[in-house]
Every structure is written in structure tokens, then in C-alpha cells.
Amino acid sequence: MIAERRTYRINMHQDQAVVDLIKGEMEALGSEIVSRVYRSHFSPLGVVIHEMEFEDMAEREAFWAEWREKRATPEFWQKWGEIVALGGSVEIWQLE
């Protein structure tokens, strides 16, 4: 089992918009993937983390291929660009 953790730097006062957009994307796909979204309570500020669990890298790759095919529209990227700042990270963790 692996976990993918994406850390997004967000524009000021856009944390709820980022959370809503991520949750909406996951819901629209009807994905069975375990997904959690973390919003800062105390620190660090200006960060939202999205974590997903996959059986293996093949399942992860299939998930992102489906998302790009069905959800990655110019409208999505325009909205994303308005609320998310440059920077962040993607980490893949092996769950033991």
C-alpha cells in the first residue's frame, strides 16, 4: 500500500476553496480511493494537504490517467490557478 501526499501552497483566504475543489474532484470521479484533505488549524498557514491511498503504483497511475481524461479541463486549471500558489510538493510513501 502506498500513500501519495500532495502539499499545496494556497493564495490568501483560499483554503476552503481549495478543499472544496479537491473534494469535488474526488466525488465527481466516484473514486473508491481513500482520500483525506488537511487544512491548517494552527500552522503552517497557507497550506492544504491532500493525501490518497493506493494499493500500488499501477493503481496510482490509473487514477491520475482517469482524472486527466475526465476532469483536467481548461476551466479546472483556470480555477486552480486562481486559488493555488506556485510551489508545494508531491510525496509517495510506502505504508507498512
N, C-alpha and C positions, 0 to 999 in steps of 0.2 A: 504494500500500500504506500502511496506517496501523497504528499500534501504540496500544493502549489500556493505560495503566499505572494500576493501582489500588493505592494505598498505604493499608494498614490499620494502625491503632494497635491493639495487642492487649493483653489483660489479662496480668498477670504469669504466666509459665511456661506460656502457652498457644500459643506459636509453633508447635510441632509439630501441635497440634490444628487450628490454622488451616490449615497446609499440607496436612494430610490431608483436611480438609473441602473445600478448593478442588480438590485433585487428584481427589477422589472425585466431585465435581460434574462436572468436565470428562469424566471417564471414563464416568460414568453417561449423559451426553448422547451419547457416542460421537462427539464432535465432531472434525472434521478441522482445527480451528483450532489454529494454533501457540500453545502456552501455556507460560509459564515462571513458576515461583514462586521468589522470592528470600527467604531468611531471613538476618537479620543474622548475620555472623560476628564482627565486632568492633564496628561501630557503624553506624547508630543502633540502640539497643536498643528493644525493644517495637514493632517494625515488621515487617510482612510485605508484600512487593510481589508483585502478580500482573500479569503482562504477557501480552497476547494480540495476535496479528497478524491483520488483516483486509484483504481486497482493497480495500474501500471502506466508506463509512458505511452503505450499504444492507446489506452483509453483517453488519456490527456490529449494526445494528438487528434484523435477522432472528435473529441468535444470541441476543440478550437477550430477544426476544419468545418464542423457543422455551424458553429457560431459565425465564422466568416462568411459562409454561404448564405445563411438565413438572416443574420442580424446586422452585419457590418455595413450599414448603409451610409451614404453621404450625410443624411440627417442625423444619424447617431454620432458620427465623427464631429459634426458641427457643434452639437450639444456638448459632447465630451470636451471639446476644445475650449468651450466657454467656462467650464466648471473645474477642470483639472489643469494644474500647472505642470510645467516640464519637470522631469526628474522622477524619482521613485525607483522601485526595484522589482524583480521577479526572482523568487527563490523556489527551488524544488527540494523538498525534504523527504527522506526515507522514514516512514513510520515503523517503529519497532514494537 
